[in-house]
Amino acid sequence: MKKVVIAGGTGFIGSYLAGRFVEAGYQVLIVSRDSHYVSWKPIDLIESFEDAELVINLAGKSINCQHTDENKKAISDSRINTTIWIGNAILACKNPPKLWINGSASGIYKSSFDHPMTEDETDLGTDFLADVVRQWEKAFFGFNLPETRKVALRTSVVLGRKGGALIPLVWMSRIGLGGKQARGNQMFSWIHLEDYFRILEFLIENKALQGIMNCTSPDPLTNEDFMYSLRRTLRMPIGISAPEFAIHLGAKIIGTEPDLILNSSYVIPKRLLDSGFKFRFTDINKALVGLLK
């Protein structure tokens, strides 16, 4: 039986992927600090990685918090350190995994309203999150692993039924606060959780693919259009908009960063499309209907 190892696999995305890989006939191991799973000790990592078809690293502190100095360090360290631990463990394997996919983020790109960002973009962001992704990918690609293909998935907002960004947006919409946020012209790049899993399958099967790949739907839309689609799916006729000052105030109250809403993410999965990947969910209306009804 082919083996998949998911590091940081107890969260919203990892739990879904684990279930889908089991359904597809794989043995699935999860690396976690939870004592019920494979530990982060080097000897345990090496043993779990031996002969694996895929190792995917999803570990990292959520960016959905206030970016204090303490949280910034935790966000950065949790990504870079786990990447280094995994790379060192693969180096020590007698039969290393065929493919290592490391989580990355579309946050490396500049906030853009009218210029779509592809993997060819060289003028990248300069803020804190962009710098984290830059250092994260530097650690990942710094390993020379001739027997293991490496792919960094620059992932946008993942939409799923049981967690992630969709849950608070649904809650806001249901109490009448589902209008546009700020001017509403900021672009919203997204991907359906099922397409995320299908991309992993595609990368396993297509052995020539490696390097950086954007993991996002080819059809981003504005914040205003997304919130309208969400309200329509939920059959909410009214959605009060939130001006920018309210975004800043609300972010402070709930302990997060306003830029997570105010920045414009206009990202296109050029390499996946050029490689022949067919997205199942490109229309936001169909995606939301499937997730919320």
Residue pairs with C-beta under 8 A, 6 or more apart in sequence:
1 25
1 26
1 27
2 25
2 26
2 27
2 53
3 26
3 27
3 28
3 29
3 51
3 52
3 53
4 21
4 26
4 27
4 28
4 29
4 52
4 53
4 54
4 55
4 56
5 28
5 29
5 30
5 31
5 38
5 48
5 49
5 52
5 54
5 55
5 56
5 97
6 14
6 17
6 18
6 21
6 28
6 29
6 30
6 31
6 56
6 58
7 30
7 31
7 55
7 56
7 57
7 58
7 59
7 82
7 86
8 14
8 31
8 32
8 57
8 58
8 59
8 60
8 82
8 103
9 15
9 17
9 18
9 28
9 30
9 31
9 32
9 37
9 56
9 58
10 30
10 32
10 34
10 37
11 58
11 163
12 158
12 160
12 162
12 163
12 164
13 58
13 158
13 160
13 164
13 193
13 196
14 30
14 58
15 162
16 160
16 162
16 193
16 197
17 56
17 196
17 197
17 200
18 28
18 30
20 194
20 197
21 28
21 197
22 28
24 201
26 53
29 37
29 38
29 48
30 37
30 38
31 37
31 38
31 39
31 40
31 44
31 45
31 48
31 59
32 38
33 39
33 40
38 44
38 45
38 48
40 82
40 85
42 85
42 88
42 89
42 92
45 85
45 86
45 89
46 89
46 92
46 93
49 55
49 86
49 89
49 90
49 93
49 96
49 97
50 93
50 94
50 95
50 96
51 95
51 97
52 97
52 98
53 97
53 98
53 99
53 204
54 97
54 98
54 99
54 100
54 101
54 200
54 204
55 86
55 90
55 97
55 99
55 100
55 101
56 100
56 101
56 102
56 103
56 200
57 82
57 83
57 86
57 100
57 101
57 102
57 103
58 103
59 78
59 79
59 82
59 103
60 75
60 78
60 79
60 82
60 103
61 71
61 74
61 75
61 78
61 79
63 75
63 107
63 129
63 257
63 260
64 256
64 257
64 260
65 71
65 75
65 255
65 256
65 257
66 252
66 255
66 256
66 257
67 75
67 128
67 257
72 128
75 132
76 132
76 135
76 136
79 103
79 132
79 136
80 135
80 136
80 139
83 102
83 136
83 139
83 140
84 139
86 100
86 102
87 100
87 139
87 140
87 142
87 143
87 145
90 96
90 97
90 100
90 143
90 145
90 148
91 143
91 145
96 145
96 147
96 148
97 148
98 147
98 148
98 149
98 204
98 207
99 148
99 149
99 150
99 151
99 203
99 204
100 145
100 148
100 149
100 150
100 151
101 150
101 151
101 152
101 153
101 200
101 203
102 136
102 137
102 140
102 150
102 151
102 152
102 153
103 153
103 155
104 133
104 136
104 137
104 140
104 152
104 153
104 154
104 155
104 212
105 129
105 132
105 133
105 154
105 155
106 117
106 154
106 155
106 156
106 189
106 214
106 215
106 216
106 265
106 267
107 125
107 129
107 130
107 132
107 133
107 265
108 124
108 125
108 129
108 130
108 133
108 134
108 137
108 154
109 117
109 121
109 124
109 125
109 130
109 154
109 265
109 266
109 267
110 117
110 123
110 124
110 125
110 126
110 130
111 125
111 186
111 263
111 264
111 265
112 187
112 264
112 265
112 266
113 185
113 186
113 187
113 264
113 266
114 266
115 266
116 220
116 266
116 267
116 268
117 214
117 266
117 267
117 268
118 214
118 267
118 268
118 270
118 271
119 154
119 211
119 212
119 213
119 214
119 270
119 271
120 270
124 130
124 134
125 131
127 259
133 154
137 152
137 212
140 150
140 152
141 150
141 152
143 150
149 207
149 209
149 210
150 210
150 211
151 203
151 209
151 210
151 211
151 212
151 213
152 211
152 212
152 213
153 199
153 213
153 215
154 212
154 213
154 214
154 215
154 216
154 267
155 191
155 196
155 215
155 216
156 189
156 190
156 191
156 214
156 215
156 216
156 217
156 220
156 265
156 267
157 164
157 165
157 188
157 189
157 190
157 191
157 265
158 164
158 165
158 190
158 191
158 192
158 193
158 196
159 165
159 166
159 190
159 191
159 192
159 193
159 287
159 288
159 291
160 166
160 192
160 193
160 291
161 193
161 291
161 292
164 193
166 291
169 178
169 227
169 230
170 230
170 234
170 292
172 178
173 227
173 230
173 231
173 234
173 236
173 239
174 234
174 236
176 236
176 238
176 239
176 240
177 239
177 240
177 242
178 227
178 230
178 231
178 234
178 236
178 239
178 240
179 227
179 239
179 240
179 241
179 242
180 223
180 224
180 227
180 239
180 241
180 242
181 223
181 227
181 241
181 242
181 247
181 261
181 262
182 223
182 242
182 243
182 244
182 247
182 261
182 262
183 244
184 222
184 223
184 224
184 227
184 241
185 222
185 223
185 224
185 264
186 222
186 223
186 261
186 262
186 263
186 264
186 265
187 220
187 221
187 222
187 223
187 264
187 265
187 266
188 220
188 221
188 222
188 223
188 225
188 226
188 265
189 216
189 217
189 220
189 265
189 266
189 267
190 216
190 217
190 220
190 226
190 284
190 287
191 215
191 216
191 217
191 281
192 217
192 280
192 281
192 287
192 290
192 291
194 280
194 281
195 217
195 279
195 280
195 281
196 215
198 277
198 280
199 213
199 215
199 272
199 277
202 272
202 275
202 277
203 209
203 213
206 275
209 271
209 275
211 271
212 271
213 269
213 271
213 272
214 267
214 268
214 269
214 270
214 271
214 272
215 269
215 272
216 267
216 268
216 269
217 269
217 279
217 281
217 282
217 284
217 287
218 268
218 269
218 273
218 279
218 282
219 282
219 283
219 284
220 265
220 266
220 267
220 268
221 229
221 284
223 261
225 284
226 284
227 239
228 239
229 284
229 285
229 288
230 288
231 237
231 238
231 239
232 285
233 285
233 288
233 289
233 292
233 293
234 292
242 250
244 258
244 262
247 258
247 261
247 262
248 258
251 257
251 258
251 260
251 261
269 277
281 287
281 290
